[in-house]
């Protein structure tokens, strides 16, 4: 839940395999150890999972991610996907954020191995630009330099302002490195963003 002026956006996730990233004042190492204990992994698998969890959490903090979660449907395999949601707005002197501008930006972003898939979608929270592309995780907030795939949804309702009075959008991203499972995980990303809601007033 992120509160901005007179509105709030709330992120939810489908199923019980998602684990929220630690709170700002919480110890990353302690959180990682607690997650490993909760999902009942030990030995080498626990050490590898804890390392992945710490990397994701540190990267999210470095990028000031407002909400983040990791997907652990089979904890012994490690983190299979990462979710991050943020408030976005154009900088000073730039035109107000809108879906046309987001679409142009996504089309120009490029993708490893071919152009990104970019289009408009209608979500419960409003219209959004959806992009799917292959990238190196280190270019985003996911704490890895592995090649992975990311699905982003950017919502710009038009009537929402950030704390500085700028037109605000909500950027919702799900990243994974199992490229062979891309279609199923892209569907998971779509399922996640459908649960995002905006509360006004």
C-alpha positions in Angstrom: 0.0 0.0 0.0 1.4 3.4 -1.1 -0.3 6.6 0.0 0.1 9.7 -2.1 -2.0 12.8 -1.4 -5.6 11.8 -1.6 -5.3 8.4 -3.2 -3.7 5.1 -2.5 -2.6 2.1 -4.7 -2.7 -1.3 -3.2 -0.8 -4.3 -4.5 -1.9 -7.9 -4.0 -0.6 -11.2 -5.3 -2.3 -14.4 -6.4 -1.7 -17.5 -4.3 0.5 -18.2 -1.2 3.9 -18.6 -2.9 4.7 -14.9 -2.9 6.8 -13.4 -0.1 7.0 -9.6 0.4 10.4 -8.0 0.6 11.5 -6.7 4.0 10.2 -3.4 5.5 12.6 -0.4 5.3 13.9 -0.8 8.8 14.1 -4.5 8.8 17.4 -6.4 8.5 17.8 -7.9 5.1 19.9 -10.8 6.4 17.5 -11.5 9.2 14.6 -11.4 6.7 16.3 -13.9 4.4 17.0 -16.3 7.2 13.4 -16.1 8.4 12.1 -16.8 4.9 14.3 -19.8 4.5 13.1 -21.2 7.8 9.5 -20.5 6.9 9.7 -22.3 3.6 11.7 -25.2 5.2 14.8 -25.3 3.1 18.2 -26.1 4.6 21.7 -26.9 3.7 23.1 -25.8 0.3 19.6 -24.9 -0.9 19.1 -22.6 2.0 22.4 -20.8 1.5 21.7 -20.3 -2.2 18.1 -19.1 -1.5 19.3 -16.7 1.2 21.9 -15.3 -1.2 19.2 -14.7 -3.9 16.8 -13.1 -1.4 19.5 -10.8 0.0 20.5 -9.7 -3.6 16.9 -8.9 -4.5 16.2 -7.1 -1.3 19.3 -5.0 -1.5 18.7 -4.1 -5.1 15.1 -3.1 -4.3 16.3 -0.8 -1.5 19.0 0.7 -3.7 16.3 1.6 -6.2 13.8 2.7 -3.6 11.2 0.2 -4.7 7.9 1.0 -3.0 6.5 -2.6 -3.0 8.3 -5.8 -3.9 7.8 -9.6 -3.6 9.5 -12.8 -4.6 7.8 -15.9 -6.0 8.8 -19.2 -4.3 6.5 -21.9 -5.5 9.3 -24.5 -5.0 11.7 -22.9 -2.6 14.4 -25.5 -3.2 14.7 -24.1 -6.7 15.2 -20.6 -5.4 13.5 -17.3 -6.5 11.6 -18.0 -9.7 10.2 -14.5 -10.2 10.4 -11.0 -8.7 7.7 -8.4 -8.5 8.3 -4.6 -8.1 5.8 -1.8 -8.1 6.5 2.0 -8.0 5.1 5.4 -8.5 6.4 7.1 -11.7 6.2 10.7 -13.1 8.0 12.7 -15.7 10.8 15.0 -14.5 10.8 18.8 -14.3 10.5 20.4 -17.7 9.1 17.3 -19.3 5.5 16.9 -20.6 3.0 15.3 -18.2 3.1 11.5 -18.1 0.6 9.8 -20.4 0.0 6.4 -22.0 1.1 7.6 -25.5 4.5 8.7 -24.0 4.9 5.5 -22.1 4.1 3.5 -25.2 6.7 5.3 -27.2 9.3 4.9 -24.5 8.6 1.1 -24.2 8.9 0.7 -28.0 12.2 2.4 -28.0 13.6 0.5 -25.0 14.6 -2.5 -27.1 14.9 -6.1 -26.2 17.6 -8.8 -26.4 16.9 -11.0 -29.4 14.2 -8.9 -31.0 11.8 -6.0 -30.4 9.6 -5.9 -27.3 5.9 -6.7 -27.3 4.1 -3.5 -26.5 0.4 -2.8 -26.5 -2.5 -1.4 -24.5 -4.6 -3.5 -22.1 -7.6 -2.8 -20.0 -7.2 -3.7 -16.3 -9.5 -3.4 -13.3 -7.5 -0.4 -12.2 -7.6 1.3 -15.6 -6.0 1.3 -19.0 -2.3 0.4 -19.1 0.6 0.0 -21.5 1.9 -3.6 -21.3 5.5 -4.5 -22.4 7.2 -7.8 -22.5 10.9 -8.0 -23.3 14.1 -9.9 -22.6 16.8 -8.0 -20.7 19.7 -8.3 -18.3 18.3 -8.2 -14.8 21.0 -5.7 -13.7 19.4 -3.1 -15.9 16.3 -3.2 -13.7 15.8 -3.6 -9.9 16.1 -7.4 -9.6 19.5 -7.8 -8.1 21.0 -10.0 -10.8 22.9 -9.6 -14.1 21.4 -12.8 -15.6 19.4 -12.6 -18.8 15.7 -12.7 -18.0 12.3 -11.7 -19.2 10.2 -8.9 -17.8 6.5 -7.9 -18.2 5.7 -4.3 -17.2 2.4 -2.7 -16.9 2.2 1.1 -16.6 -1.1 2.7 -15.6 -1.6 6.4 -16.0 -5.2 7.2 -14.9 -4.6 10.9 -15.6 -6.4 12.2 -12.5 -3.7 11.1 -10.0 -0.9 13.4 -8.8 2.2 12.5 -6.9 3.4 14.4 -3.8 5.0 17.1 -6.0 1.8 17.7 -7.9 2.9 15.8 -11.1 0.7 13.5 -13.1 1.5 10.1 -11.7 1.6 6.6 -13.1 2.0 3.2 -11.5 4.7 0.9 -12.8 4.2 -2.8 -12.1 7.0 -5.3 -13.1 7.4 -9.0 -12.9 10.8 -10.5 -13.9 12.1 -14.0 -14.3 15.1 -15.9 -15.7 13.4 -19.1 -16.8 13.0 -18.1 -20.4 11.6 -21.5 -21.4 8.6 -20.8 -19.1 8.1 -17.4 -20.5 4.5 -17.7 -21.6 3.3 -19.2 -18.3 5.2 -16.6 -16.3 3.9 -13.7 -18.5 0.4 -15.0 -17.7 1.4 -14.9 -14.0 2.5 -11.3 -14.4 -0.8 -10.5 -16.0 -2.7 -12.2 -13.1 -0.7 -10.2 -10.6 -1.4 -6.8 -12.1 -5.1 -7.5 -12.3 -5.1 -7.5 -8.5 -3.7 -4.0 -8.3 -6.3 -1.4 -7.2 -6.5 2.3 -6.7 -8.4 3.8 -3.8 -9.3 7.5 -4.1 -10.3 9.9 -1.4 
